[in-house]
Amino acid sequence: MAAEPTLEDLEMAEAPQEDLDEDILNLSTQDIITRKRLLENDSRIMKSEHTRLTHEQAAMAEKIKENEDKIANNRWEEGVLIVDVLVVSV
């Protein structure tokens, strides 16, 4: 059972027509379709880049963890426990 649209819903449906730039209103249908495809391609490329960067970030985080583990193991193997010291200058 669908609810009746509110005044706000109706205003939102009309809003895109009011927000269109004058140059878009003057474009041909083919030009609008071309722009739409370009925007879709840009969006696809950005999503792909985001996925790649997210994967790279996860891989780097894993490498950092492995290196921290190696450092911790090397400290214990040398028979010396080195404690990190926070130096604060005033």
VOBA-1610 file (N, C-alpha, C; in pm, whole numbers, padded with zeros to 5 digits, always signed):
BEGIN
Met+00085-00117+00000Met+00000+00000+00000Met+00090+00124+00000Ala+00088+00200-00106Ala+00176+00315-00122Ala+00114+00437-00056Ala+00201+00515+00011Ala+00154+00637+00075Ala+00139+00745-00030Glu+00048+00836-00004Glu+00027+00947-00097Glu+00147+01041-00090Pro+00188+01096-00205Pro+00303+01187-00203Pro+00272+01313-00125Thr+00373+01359-00052Thr+00358+01482+00026Thr+00392+01601-00063Leu+00364+01719-00012Leu+00397+01841-00084Leu+00548+01848-00108Glu+00624+01804-00010Glu+00771+01804-00024Glu+00815+01711-00136Asp+00752+01594-00148Asp+00784+01500-00256Asp+00755+01563-00391Leu+00643+01631-00402Leu+00606+01695-00529Leu+00704+01806-00564Glu+00747+01883-00464Glu+00844+01990-00490Glu+00977+01932-00534Met+01018+01820-00475Met+01145+01756-00513Met+01137+01706-00657Ala+01022+01658-00699Ala+01006+01608-00835Ala+01017+01721-00936Glu+00976+01839-00897Glu+00981+01954-00987Glu+01115+02026-00982Ala+01191+02009-00877Ala+01316+02083-00855Ala+01418+02068-00967Pro+01443+01948-01022Pro+01547+01937-01124Pro+01524+02027-01246Gln+01401+02047-01285Gln+01374+02133-01400Gln+01411+02277-01369Glu+01391+02319-01246Glu+01422+02457-01209Glu+01572+02478-01196Asp+01648+02374-01163Asp+01790+02387-01137Asp+01876+02370-01263Leu+01819+02337-01375Leu+01897+02315-01496Leu+01953+02446-01548Asp+02077+02441-01591Asp+02140+02559-01650Asp+02076+02587-01786Glu+02085+02712-01825Glu+02028+02754-01952Glu+02093+02681-02070Asp+02226+02660-02062Asp+02294+02594-02174Asp+02248+02449-02190Ile+02215+02382-02081Ile+02166+02244-02090Ile+02027+02243-02155Leu+01947+02339-02120Leu+01813+02347-02178Leu+01818+02369-02329Asn+01926+02430-02377Asn+01939+02460-02519Asn+02009+02349-02598Leu+02057+02245-02530Leu+02126+02136-02598Leu+02028+02044-02671Ser+02079+01980-02774Ser+01998+01881-02843Ser+01993+01753-02759Thr+01900+01667-02792Thr+01886+01541-02721Thr+02014+01459-02732Gln+02074+01456-02850Gln+02197+01379-02870Gln+02311+01435-02785Asp+02320+01567-02774Asp+02425+01628-02690Asp+02405+01593-02543Ile+02281+01591-02500Ile+02251+01555-02360Ile+02287+01409-02335Ile+02256+01322-02430Ile+02290+01180-02417Ile+02441+01163-02412Thr+02514+01239-02495Thr+02660+01232-02496Thr+02717+01276-02362Arg+02665+01386-02309Arg+02711+01435-02179Arg+02682+01333-02069Lys+02565+01271-02077Lys+02526+01169-01979Lys+02625+01053-01983Arg+02661+01008-02103Arg+02756+00897-02116Arg+02893+00936-02062Leu+02935+01059-02090Leu+03064+01105-02039Leu+03064+01106-01886Leu+02955+01153-01827Leu+02945+01154-01681Leu+02943+01013-01624Glu+02873+00922-01691Glu+02871+00783-01646Glu+03009+00721-01654Asn+03083+00750-01762Asn+03219+00698-01775Asn+03310+00755-01666Asp+03299+00886-01642Asp+03378+00948-01535Asp+03346+00884-01401Ser+03219+00861-01376Ser+03176+00798-01251Ser+03234+00658-01238Arg+03230+00581-01346Arg+03283+00445-01346Arg+03434+00447-01319Ile+03504+00540-01381Ile+03649+00552-01362Ile+03680+00588-01217Met+03604+00681-01160Met+03626+00721-01022Met+03599+00606-00925Lys+03494+00529-00951Lys+03465+00413-00866Lys+03578+00312-00874Ser+03629+00289-00994Ser+03739+00196-01014Ser+03864+00246-00941Glu+03892+00373-00952Glu+04008+00432-00884Glu+03991+00422-00733His+03871+00446-00684His+03845+00434-00540His+03870+00291-00493Thr+03823+00194-00571Thr+03844+00053-00537Thr+03992+00020-00536Arg+04064+00067-00636Arg+04208+00042-00645Arg+04281+00102-00525Leu+04247+00227-00491Leu+04314+00293-00379Leu+04280+00227-00245Thr+04156+00181-00231Thr+04116+00111-00110Thr+04196-00018-00096His+04211-00090-00206His+04289-00213-00203His+04436-00183-00172Glu+04490-00080-00232Glu+04629-00042-00208Glu+04649-00002-00061Gln+04552+00070-00006Gln+04560+00110+00134Gln+04560-00013+00225Ala+04475-00110+00195Ala+04469-00232+00275Ala+04600-00310+00264Ala+04657-00317+00144Ala+04784-00386+00124Ala+04896-00318+00201Met+04898-00186+00199Met+05002-00112+00272Met+04986-00131+00422Ala+04861-00129+00469Ala+04837-00150+00613Ala+04887-00288+00654Glu+04867-00388+00569Glu+04915-00524+00598Glu+05068-00527+00601Lys+05132-00459+00506Lys+05279-00454+00503Lys+05332-00384+00628Ile+05267-00277+00669Ile+05309-00204+00789Ile+05300-00295+00911Lys+05189-00369+00921Lys+05172-00461+01034Lys+05281-00568+01032Glu+05309-00624+00915Glu+05414-00725+00905Glu+05549-00667+00946Asn+05580-00546+00902Asn+05707-00483+00937Asn+05716-00453+01086Glu+05604-00409+01145Glu+05603-00385+01290Glu+05627-00515+01365Asp+05567-00624+01317Asp+05588-00755+01380Asp+05735-00797+01368Lys+05795-00775+01251Lys+05936-00809+01231Lys+06024-00728+01325Ile+05993-00599+01338Ile+06071-00513+01428Ile+06060-00564+01571Ala+05938-00596+01613Ala+05918-00646+01749Ala+05994-00777+01770Asn+05990-00866+01672Asn+06063-00992+01683Asn+06213-00970+01689Asn+06265-00878+01607Asn+06409-00850+01607Asn+06454-00792+01741Arg+06373-00710+01803Arg+06408-00653+01932Arg+06421-00762+02037Trp+06328-00856+02036Trp+06332-00965+02133Trp+06446-01062+02104Glu+06476-01085+01976Glu+06584-01177+01939Glu+06719-01125+01984Glu+06737-00996+01987Glu+06863-00937+02029Glu+06877-00940+02181Gly+06773-00982+02251Gly+06779-00988+02396Gly+06757-00854+02461Val+06712-00759+02384Val+06689-00625+02437Val+06548-00583+02400Leu+06478-00538+02499Leu+06345-00484+02473Leu+06358-00333+02469Ile+06334-00278+02353Ile+06342-00133+02336Ile+06203-00077+02352Val+06188+00018+02439Val+06058+00079+02464Val+06054+00211+02389Asp+05946+00231+02315Asp+05928+00358+02244Asp+05908+00468+02346Val+05972+00580+02322Val+05963+00693+02413Val+05903+00810+02336Leu+05806+00873+02397Leu+05744+00991+02339Leu+05815+01113+02392Val+05874+01190+02303Val+05946+01309+02342Val+05858+01429+02313Val+05837+01508+02416Val+05754+01627+02401Val+05839+01747+02434Ser+05849+01838+02342Ser+05925+01961+02368Ser+05829+02070+02412Val+05874+02147+02505Val+05789+02252+02559Val+05833+02388+02509
//
